[in-house]
Structures are given as C-alpha cells and as structure tokens.
C-alpha cells in the first residue's frame, strides 16, 4: 500500500505543480492583455479552473502527511488510550468525509459533463474532476494513515506549529 500511495502522491504533486504553472501563466497573460489591449478572455476561466485544481490536488498529500487543518486544543492534553481513541475517531471521520466528497464529486462531474466553458471548447466536467480525485486519493491516504497508526500508535503526534516556530527561531 505504501508503494501505491507513494506513486499517487508523486502524481498529485506533478498535477498540482502543473496546475500552479497554468494558473501563473494565465494570470500573466491576463495582466499583459489588459496592459497591451489584446483579447485573452479564455485566461480567466482557465486560471479559475487551475486554481481549483491546485487547491484540491494539493490538499490530498497534506492529508497523507497529517498537515491538514485541525483543532488540537483538546488532543494535545490527551495521553495513552484516550489519545489513541481520539486519533482513530478523527481518522474515521476524515475517511467518511473524503468518501462523501468523492461520491458527490462524481455526481458533480456527471452533472457538468455536458456543459462547456464559454471561451474554450472544453467540458466543465474536466474542470470539476479535481473534486472526486481529491476524495478518492485522500481516502486512500487516510486508510494508509489508519493502518500505520494501528501498527505504530507512537507514529502520530500532535505538533503545535506555533511552539515549533518559536523553537526554530531560538536556534
């Protein structure tokens, strides 16, 4: 499972970097078109789509490395079995959320599959494909995290980002 997740993560990074590059390029073309007065109406739609891809495709690897947004005020104070149970509940809730996103993402892609972008002859289904891709890959990564946590409970620790930054600043 680790090999599969490594491959998927590399693909997600590549797709995310490509989306960032497309977003940047379209934004530069938009700015230039306004400065020099030429027509580039397609860049807005493409840039918006690329930004959505950046966000969704970039979020899945963050789930794998446990760097997603999370409230940890109570979790930081837990120890032992209570901490283990809390982490498992969080992982189960994340898995359910990701599966729901994947399911509704597929419905979203199906709904927009026949729609076309106004300035580019591309289906809007392709624009929203990032949503189910996120749901599926984040579910895979969450399953991997659950299996790893059951095998090695000491592997998951809550990191206080503010305290870590303060420690690094003192160095």
Secondary structure, DSSP 8 states (H G I E B T S, - for coil): -HHHHHHHHHHHHHHHHHHHHHHHHHHHHHHHHHHHT---THHHHHHHHHHHHHHHHHHHHHHHTT-S----TTGGG--HHHHHHHHHHHHHHHHHHHHHHHHHHHHHHHHHTT-B-SSSS-BHHHHHHHHHHHHHHHHHHHHHHHHHHHH-GGG-----HHHHHHHHHH-
